[in-house]
């Protein structure tokens, strides 16, 4: 099932998208924990007595600022079972985000010897410090649920399916130009490419949050949203510092149009 997914609506402009959804996977996890706890601690009732009694409802926490609700035992069991197995979009997100993060690490590694502004080097180190461990987490999740970590070539193995590009990805030509740049020219191009790259990561995280029921996927996507949104703002400040000296290279943010990042292709099967 991992290869079949309805696809992510990356074509929709970020500015017109829905607000990020409130976390929901915790409700299913809480419900499952409550059922397990009840099964471990409750005294067994005689069969004839249990048959004549209704099982008590399970308390489910509400959204922030809202009261808690209740789930019937059947609803809680279904929620727990749904949270136990990741869905196809979860696998697609994790595999794509590994590749997305790996390209960011390629760019940050260049900054150490090429950046002209120490603030750009510090930013690159922060990006690497966040995304390196996230790659490890995603590969561990994939190994647990799919039997192996992300394969860099698996996105291109589904020949004949509709091609989709991960938003924000830099092209090989852009990476080569970045590697050849030095000083202020590097700083400007790095900030433009990494800002666009981060905007793409935010889009991908927001899309998976709209439907995931996996607690780990949800937590990772929320962390990506929070971290990269702050870094986008920081890069905008840095970019303004070199604006008058080095012209901006195209739109720094992803508009949502297909191929906005001219990124490497990543094929997914769409229903």
ABEGO torsion letter per residue (X at the ends): XAABBAEBBAABBAAABBBBBBBAAAAAAAAAAAAAAAAAABBBBBAAAAAABBBBBBBBBBBBGBBBBBBBAAAAAAAAAAAABBBAAAAAAAAAAAAAAAAAAAAAAAAAAABABAAAAAAAAAAAAAAAAAAAAAAAAAAAAAGBBBBAAAAAABBGBBBBBBBGBBBAAAAAAAAABBEAAAAAAAAAAAAAAAAAAAAAAAAAAAABABAAAAAAAAAAAAAAAAAAAAAAAAAAAAAAABBBBEBABBAGBBGAAGBBBBBBBBX
